[in-house]
Amino acid sequence: MKAIMPRLSEGPGAGIMAMVAFLILWELGVWVFEVPSYLLPRPSEIAAEMWKYKVTLLHDTWVTGYEILIGFLLGAALGFAMAVLVIFSPIFERVVMPAAVLTQIIPKLAVAPLFVVWFGVGFLPKIAITALMGIFPVLINGVAGLSLVDHRWLELMHSVSASKWDVFTKVRLPNSAPYIFVGLKVGMTLSVVGAIVGADIYIAASFGSGLLGPASLVAWVIAGIFAIIVALTFGR
């Protein structure tokens, strides 16, 4: 029995049990203290709203997830391509890196209306701002990974007259892998923020869960907003 308990506490079962206990306490706490639903709905009310609008939630969550994926992949590809150009072209580095740092000062959500003017209403501006959010982390981490190479490896490749392509594919690229994955992790997080906050809410989109956020404030109870949060959390 003692051997089983540690395995349960270390496995996913402990997390599930903690979540169930949290939901039960939440349900009982709202009921016992008579908290109004417009302040904090019970989990059962949230589940009822999710079931009531399941078709809309599933559709809009899928659309938003699609926008996140496309925007993230586009931003990651552009960020890595720019990192490679920075490594191989000093002129490109002097031009692009200051501009890339400058873009981080500009609030991304503030340029959302410009994307509507430039790209129209629909998928394109949402994917554009999502990609913009994910470029910088991949660019910076890519440059670090491609440049911070042990000089002994570079000397070894130079001693055997290796080409720049061989140095890139056999030394720089493998060395950059951990850095790139860190950049991708950060870029994915920012892409989700860009798609949901910047695109779905700030851009007047014709599709996506952003339609539901403002509508919930007027037409839905607060449980509907919680339903959107749950759907976006577990649907991406």
VOBA-1610 file (N, C-alpha, C; in pm, whole numbers, padded with zeros to 5 digits, always signed):
BEGIN
Met+00084-00120+00000Met+00000+00000+00000Met+00087+00126+00000Lys+00196+00122+00083Lys+00287+00236+00087Lys+00357+00257-00045Ala+00377+00147-00118Ala+00445+00159-00247Ala+00353+00219-00353Ile+00221+00200-00336Ile+00126+00251-00434Ile+00102+00399-00415Met+00092+00445-00289Met+00060+00585-00261Met+00160+00684-00321Pro+00293+00660-00310Pro+00384+00754-00372Pro+00367+00762-00523Arg+00338+00647-00586Arg+00320+00648-00731Arg+00197+00730-00768Leu+00091+00723-00688Leu-00029+00802-00716Leu+00000+00951-00698Ser+00078+00984-00594Ser+00107+01125-00569Ser+00199+01184-00674Glu+00279+01098-00738Glu+00371+01148-00839Glu+00310+01146-00979Gly+00204+01073-01001Gly+00146+01059-01134Gly+00040+01163-01161Pro-00026+01151-01277Pro-00131+01248-01313Pro-00255+01236-01227Gly-00271+01121-01158Gly-00389+01104-01074Gly-00400+01208-00965Ala-00284+01250-00910Ala-00287+01350-00804Ala-00338+01484-00857Gly-00295+01520-00976Gly-00342+01645-01035Gly-00490+01642-01063Ile-00541+01530-01112Ile-00684+01517-01140Ile-00765+01526-01011Met-00717+01458-00907Met-00787+01462-00779Met-00787+01602-00721Ala-00676+01674-00735Ala-00670+01811-00685Ala-00767+01901-00762Met-00776+01881-00892Met-00869+01960-00973Met-01014+01933-00933Val-01048+01806-00914Val-01183+01769-00874Val-01216+01830-00737Ala-01120+01823-00644Ala-01142+01880-00512Ala-01162+02031-00520Phe-01084+02095-00607Phe-01097+02240-00624Phe-01234+02277-00678Leu-01282+02201-00777Leu-01414+02230-00833Leu-01526+02208-00732Ile-01511+02104-00649Ile-01613+02078-00546Ile-01615+02191-00443Leu-01496+02233-00399Leu-01489+02344-00304Leu-01545+02472-00364Trp-01517+02494-00491Trp-01569+02612-00560Trp-01722+02609-00561Glu-01778+02494-00600Glu-01924+02479-00607Glu-01987+02501-00469Leu-01932+02436-00368Leu-01988+02448-00234Leu-01969+02588-00177Gly-01851+02648-00205Gly-01825+02780-00151Gly-01921+02884-00206Val-01947+02881-00336Val-02042+02976-00395Val-02182+02954-00341Trp-02217+02826-00323Trp-02352+02793-00273Trp-02368+02832-00127Val-02268+02802-00043Val-02279+02828+00101Val-02280+02979+00128Phe-02190+03053+00062Phe-02180+03196+00088Phe-02273+03278+00000Glu-02353+03210-00082Glu-02454+03275-00165Glu-02394+03388-00251Val-02285+03355-00318Val-02220+03451-00407Val-02305+03465-00533Pro-02341+03586-00574Pro-02423+03604-00694Pro-02354+03547-00819Ser-02432+03494-00909Ser-02376+03434-01030Ser-02307+03536-01119Tyr-02351+03663-01111Tyr-02288+03763-01197Tyr-02149+03802-01146Leu-02115+03759-01024Leu-01979+03781-00972Leu-01893+03657-00990Leu-01943+03542-00949Leu-01868+03417-00961Leu-01966+03301-00977Pro-01984+03252-01098Pro-02077+03141-01120Pro-02019+03010-01068Arg-02109+02916-01040Arg-02066+02784-00998Arg-02014+02705-01119Pro-01925+02608-01097Pro-01878+02524-01208Pro-01992+02457-01283Ser-02099+02420-01212Ser-02212+02358-01280Ser-02280+02455-01377Glu-02285+02582-01341Glu-02342+02682-01431Glu-02254+02704-01553Ile-02124+02702-01531Ile-02031+02716-01644Ile-02046+02598-01739Ala-02056+02477-01682Ala-02073+02358-01765Ala-02204+02365-01844Ala-02309+02418-01780Ala-02438+02432-01850Ala-02427+02528-01967Glu-02354+02639-01949Glu-02336+02734-02058Glu-02254+02672-02172Met-02152+02596-02134Met-02071+02531-02237Met-02154+02432-02318Trp-02240+02359-02252Trp-02325+02263-02322Trp-02428+02335-02409Lys-02480+02446-02358Lys-02582+02521-02431Lys-02526+02578-02561Tyr-02403+02626-02557Tyr-02341+02688-02674Tyr-02227+02603-02730Lys-02240+02471-02715Lys-02130+02381-02753Lys-02094+02392-02900Val-02192+02406-02987Val-02163+02413-03130Val-02083+02539-03163Thr-02129+02652-03110Thr-02058+02778-03134Thr-01919+02776-03075Leu-01906+02725-02951Leu-01776+02721-02886Leu-01679+02631-02961Leu-01725+02514-03004Leu-01637+02423-03076Leu-01591+02484-03208His-01684+02545-03280His-01648+02604-03409His-01549+02719-03393Asp-01582+02813-03303Asp-01498+02931-03289Asp-01363+02897-03227Thr-01361+02800-03135Thr-01233+02757-03077Thr-01145+02692-03182Trp-01206+02614-03270Trp-01128+02551-03378Trp-01071+02658-03471Val-01151+02757-03503Val-01104+02864-03592Val-00988+02940-03528Thr-01003+02974-03400Thr-00895+03045-03332Thr-00770+02960-03322Gly-00785+02831-03295Gly-00670+02741-03292Gly-00600+02733-03426Tyr-00678+02733-03533Tyr-00621+02731-03668Tyr-00541+02859-03693Glu-00594+02972-03652Glu-00524+03099-03670Glu-00395+03102-03589Ile-00400+03049-03466Ile-00279+03043-03384Ile-00172+02959-03451Leu-00211+02842-03502Leu-00114+02751-03563Leu-00051+02813-03687Ile-00133+02869-03776Ile-00080+02928-03898Ile+00008+03049-03867Gly-00039+03136-03779Gly+00039+03254-03744Gly+00168+03218-03674Phe+00164+03119-03586Phe+00285+03077-03515Phe+00388+03018-03610Leu+00344+02929-03699Leu+00437+02869-03795Leu+00498+02974-03887Leu+00416+03068-03931Leu+00467+03175-04017Leu+00568+03262-03942Gly+00534+03301-03821Gly+00626+03383-03742Gly+00755+03310-03710Ala+00746+03180-03676Ala+00866+03103-03646Ala+00955+03089-03768Ala+00895+03064-03884Ala+00974+03051-04007Ala+01043+03182-04042Leu+00972+03293-04031Leu+01032+03423-04060Leu+01142+03457-03959Gly+01117+03428-03833Gly+01217+03456-03730Gly+01345+03378-03750Phe+01332+03249-03784Phe+01453+03167-03805Phe+01525+03208-03932Ala+01451+03239-04039Ala+01515+03285-04163Ala+01592+03415-04139Met+01534+03505-04063Met+01603+03630-04032Met+01727+03604-03946Ala+01720+03508-03855Ala+01836+03475-03772Ala+01951+03423-03858Val+01919+03340-03956Val+02022+03288-04045Val+02085+03401-04125Leu+02003+03492-04175Leu+02055+03606-04251Leu+02142+03696-04164Val+02106+03711-04039Val+02186+03793-03947Val+02325+03732-03930Ile+02331+03599-03920Ile+02459+03532-03899Ile+02549+03545-04022Phe+02492+03535-04141Phe+02571+03533-04263Phe+02590+03670-04326Ser+02515+03770-04284Ser+02524+03902-04347Ser+02536+04011-04241Pro+02655+04066-04221Pro+02672+04175-04124Pro+02586+04298-04158Ile+02569+04323-04287Ile+02486+04436-04327Ile+02341+04414-04284Phe+02291+04293-04307Phe+02155+04260-04266Phe+02140+04272-04115Glu+02243+04231-04041Glu+02238+04241-03896Glu+02228+04386-03851Arg+02308+04475-03912Arg+02306+04615-03872Arg+02174+04681-03906Val+02107+04631-04008Val+01980+04692-04049Val+01863+04633-03971Val+01862+04500-03956Val+01744+04431-03903Val+01738+04431-03751Met+01850+04404-03684Met+01845+04388-03539Met+01796+04514-03467Pro+01845+04634-03501Pro+01787+04753-03434Pro+01638+04769-03462Ala+01597+04738-03586Ala+01455+04749-03619Ala+01373+04645-03542Ala+01429+04524-03527Ala+01358+04419-03454Ala+01341+04457-03307Val+01445+04514-03248Val+01435+04559-03109Val+01334+04674-03097Leu+01334+04761-03196Leu+01240+04874-03193Leu+01095+04827-03197Thr+01069+04721-03272Thr+00932+04671-03281Thr+00881+04620-03148Gln+00972+04583-03057Gln+00929+04535-02927Gln+00881+04649-02837Ile+00921+04771-02871Ile+00876+04886-02793Ile+00732+04924-02830Ile+00698+04899-02955Ile+00565+04935-03004Ile+00463+04833-02952Pro+00358+04876-02884Pro+00254+04781-02839Pro+00189+04712-02960Lys+00194+04581-02961Lys+00141+04507-03076Lys-00010+04529-03092Leu-00080+04538-02980Leu-00225+04552-02989Leu-00265+04688-03044Ala-00174+04786-03032Ala-00206+04919-03082Ala-00205+04924-03234Val-00134+04830-03299Val-00128+04830-03445Val-00236+04742-03506Ala-00318+04679-03421Ala-00424+04593-03474Ala-00518+04665-03569Pro-00561+04789-03539Pro-00647+04858-03636Pro-00579+04881-03771Leu-00446+04902-03770Leu-00374+04919-03896Leu-00381+04792-03980Phe-00376+04677-03915Phe-00383+04551-03989Phe-00518+04535-04057Val-00622+04589-03993Val-00754+04583-04056Val-00756+04670-04182Val-00693+04788-04173Val-00688+04879-04289Val-00605+04817-04401Trp-00492+04755-04366Trp-00401+04701-04467Trp-00451+04570-04527Phe-00506+04482-04442Phe-00539+04346-04487Phe-00689+04318-04493Gly-00772+04414-04449Gly-00914+04389-04450Gly-00959+04314-04326Val-01085+04272-04326Val-01143+04201-04213Val-01150+04052-04246Gly-01111+03969-04151Gly-01114+03825-04174Gly-00992+03757-04115Phe-00947+03651-04182Phe-00837+03571-04130Phe-00702+03643-04141Leu-00678+03713-04250Leu-00545+03764-04281Leu-00489+03858-04174Pro-00563+03959-04127Pro-00506+04045-04022Pro-00481+03972-03892Lys-00564+03875-03862Lys-00546+03799-03738Lys-00422+03712-03745Ile-00400+03649-03859Ile-00279+03568-03876Ile-00156+03657-03878Ala-00168+03776-03937Ala-00054+03868-03946Ala-00009+03912-03807Ile-00101+03952-03722Ile-00062+03998-03589Ile-00015+03882-03502Thr-00071+03762-03524Thr-00024+03644-03452Thr+00119+03611-03490Ala+00150+03618-03620Ala+00286+03594-03666Ala+00382+03699-03613Leu+00339+03824-03611Leu+00424+03932-03562Leu+00463+03910-03417Met+00373+03856-03337Met+00402+03832-03196Met+00507+03723-03178Gly+00515+03629-03272Gly+00604+03515-03254Gly+00739+03526-03321Ile+00763+03632-03398Ile+00889+03643-03473Ile+01007+03670-03380Phe+00995+03768-03292Phe+01109+03817-03216Phe+01173+03710-03127Pro+01098+03630-03050Pro+01164+03529-02967Pro+01246+03428-03048Val+01194+03387-03162Val+01268+03292-03245Val+01390+03359-03306Leu+01376+03484-03346Leu+01489+03557-03403Leu+01602+03571-03303Ile+01573+03619-03184Ile+01676+03643-03084Ile+01742+03512-03040Asn+01662+03412-03012Asn+01719+03284-02969Asn+01792+03215-03083Gly+01743+03232-03205Gly+01812+03174-03319Gly+01949+03236-03340Val+01957+03368-03329Val+02086+03435-03343Val+02181+03389-03233Ala+02132+03378-03111Ala+02218+03332-03000Ala+02268+03190-03025Gly+02179+03101-03066Gly+02219+02963-03086Gly+02314+02944-03204Leu+02294+03022-03309Leu+02380+03009-03427Leu+02516+03075-03409Ser+02524+03173-03320Ser+02650+03246-03303Ser+02733+03197-03185Leu+02666+03151-03079Leu+02740+03106-02960Leu+02788+02962-02977Val+02885+02946-03064Val+02941+02814-03095Val+03082+02806-03038Asp+03117+02693-02985Asp+03253+02671-02933Asp+03354+02696-03046His+03447+02786-03023His+03542+02822-03129His+03628+02705-03172Arg+03643+02604-03085Arg+03723+02487-03122Arg+03656+02408-03234Trp+03524+02403-03233Trp+03453+02337-03343Trp+03472+02413-03473Leu+03467+02544-03465Leu+03487+02624-03586Leu+03629+02609-03639Glu+03725+02605-03549Glu+03864+02585-03592Glu+03883+02448-03654Leu+03816+02349-03598Leu+03825+02214-03655Leu+03768+02211-03796Met+03650+02271-03815Met+03590+02274-03948Met+03676+02354-04045His+03738+02461-03999His+03826+02540-04085His+03951+02460-04124Ser+04001+02378-04031Ser+04121+02300-04059Ser+04099+02195-04167Val+03976+02151-04183Val+03947+02051-04288Val+03886+02117-04411Ser+03897+02251-04416Ser+03849+02328-04532Ser+03699+02307-04557Ala+03623+02304-04450Ala+03478+02286-04464Ala+03416+02414-04521Ser+03313+02396-04600Ser+03242+02511-04658Ser+03152+02574-04552Lys+03103+02694-04582Lys+03011+02762-04491Lys+02885+02680-04469Trp+02839+02613-04575Trp+02720+02529-04563Trp+02743+02413-04468Asp+02863+02351-04477Asp+02895+02240-04386Asp+02905+02290-04242Val+02967+02406-04224Val+02975+02462-04088Val+02835+02490-04033Phe+02748+02539-04120Phe+02612+02572-04076Phe+02533+02447-04040Thr+02536+02348-04129Thr+02453+02229-04107Thr+02509+02134-04002Lys+02640+02130-03986Lys+02701+02032-03896Lys+02742+02089-03761Val+02753+02220-03751Val+02797+02280-03625Val+02693+02381-03573Arg+02668+02485-03652Arg+02582+02593-03603Arg+02438+02548-03581Leu+02382+02477-03677Leu+02241+02437-03666Leu+02218+02341-03549Pro+02298+02234-03533Pro+02277+02149-03414Pro+02296+02225-03283Asn+02394+02318-03281Asn+02417+02395-03159Asn+02299+02486-03125Ser+02228+02530-03227Ser+02118+02625-03205Ser+01988+02558-03163Ala+01979+02424-03173Ala+01852+02356-03147Ala+01792+02389-03010Pro+01869+02380-02899Pro+01807+02414-02769Pro+01757+02559-02763Tyr+01834+02650-02823Tyr+01792+02790-02823Tyr+01664+02809-02905Ile+01660+02742-03019Ile+01542+02754-03107Ile+01417+02704-03036Phe+01427+02593-02964Phe+01310+02539-02895Phe+01262+02633-02785Val+01356+02700-02719Val+01316+02801-02620Val+01241+02915-02688Gly+01295+02959-02802Gly+01227+03065-02877Gly+01090+03023-02926Leu+01078+02898-02969Leu+00948+02849-03014Leu+00847+02843-02899Lys+00895+02805-02782Lys+00806+02798-02665Lys+00752+02937-02630Val+00843+03034-02626Val+00800+03171-02596Val+00713+03226-02709Gly+00753+03196-02834Gly+00677+03246-02948Gly+00536+03190-02953Met+00518+03065-02915Met+00384+03006-02912Met+00295+03077-02811Thr+00352+03104-02694Thr+00275+03175-02591Thr+00230+03313-02639Leu+00324+03386-02701Leu+00290+03519-02751Leu+00192+03512-02867Ser+00203+03408-02948Ser+00111+03393-03060Ser-00032+03370-03012Val-00045+03293-02905Val-00178+03272-02846Val-00236+03404-02796Val-00152+03483-02729Val-00196+03615-02681Val-00237+03702-02799Gly-00155+03700-02904Gly-00186+03783-03020Gly-00315+03741-03088Ala-00338+03611-03098Ala-00457+03563-03167Ala-00584+03591-03088Ile-00579+03570-02958Ile-00700+03583-02877Ile-00727+03728-02839Val-00626+03795-02786Val-00646+03932-02739Val-00638+04031-02855Gly-00528+04024-02928Gly-00507+04122-03033Gly-00598+04106-03151Ala-00617+03981-03195Ala-00694+03957-03317Ala-00843+03941-03290Asp-00877+03850-03198Asp-01018+03818-03178Asp-01096+03930-03110Ile-01028+04011-03029Ile-01100+04115-02956Ile-01079+04252-03020Tyr-00956+04287-03051Tyr-00928+04421-03103Tyr-00958+04434-03251Ile-00947+04324-03324Ile-00979+04329-03466Ile-01124+04286-03484Ala-01197+04358-03566Ala-01337+04325-03590Ala-01344+04203-03682Ala-01324+04087-03621Ala-01315+03964-03699Ala-01452+03911-03733Ser-01458+03844-03848Ser-01584+03784-03889Ser-01598+03641-03841Phe-01486+03582-03797Phe-01488+03447-03742Phe-01402+03444-03618Gly-01419+03340-03536Gly-01331+03320-03422Gly-01397+03349-03290Ser-01336+03301-03184Ser-01396+03314-03053Ser-01397+03457-03004Gly-01328+03546-03071Gly-01332+03686-03033Gly-01472+03744-03041Leu-01555+03687-03127Leu-01695+03731-03135Leu-01767+03708-03004Leu-01727+03606-02931Leu-01801+03567-02813Leu-01766+03653-02692Gly-01642+03704-02686Gly-01600+03782-02569Gly-01687+03903-02546Pro-01693+03999-02641Pro-01780+04116-02621Pro-01927+04081-02610Ala-01971+03981-02686Ala-02112+03944-02682Ala-02152+03891-02545Ser-02057+03824-02477Ser-02090+03767-02346Ser-02120+03876-02245Leu-02056+03991-02259Leu-02078+04098-02163Leu-02220+04150-02170Val-02284+04133-02284Val-02418+04189-02304Val-02525+04080-02300Ala-02504+03976-02378Ala-02610+03879-02399Ala-02599+03756-02309Trp-02481+03727-02256Trp-02463+03608-02176Trp-02448+03646-02029Val-02467+03548-01942Val-02431+03565-01803Val-02280+03549-01792Ile-02225+03581-01674Ile-02080+03571-01655Ile-02031+03428-01675Ala-02117+03333-01652Ala-02080+03192-01675Ala-02040+03169-01820Gly-02099+03247-01911Gly-02062+03234-02051Gly-01919+03274-02076Ile-01873+03378-02007Ile-01734+03420-02022Ile-01640+03313-01969Phe-01674+03253-01854Phe-01595+03143-01802Phe-01595+03026-01899Ala-01707+03002-01964Ala-01714+02893-02063Ala-01618+02917-02178Ile-01607+03043-02223Ile-01514+03077-02329Ile-01370+03052-02283Ile-01339+03094-02160Ile-01204+03075-02107Ile-01168+02928-02102Val-01259+02845-02056Val-01234+02700-02049Val-01215+02643-02189Ala-01301+02685-02282Ala-01292+02631-02418Ala-01159+02671-02484Leu-01115+02793-02464Leu-00989+02838-02523Leu-00871+02770-02456Thr-00882+02744-02325Thr-00770+02682-02253Thr-00747+02539-02298Phe-00855+02461-02308Phe-00840+02320-02339Phe-00856+02291-02488Gly-00893+02393-02567Gly-00915+02368-02710Gly-00797+02399-02798Arg-00688+02452-02742Arg-00575+02489-02828Arg-00459+02391-02814
//
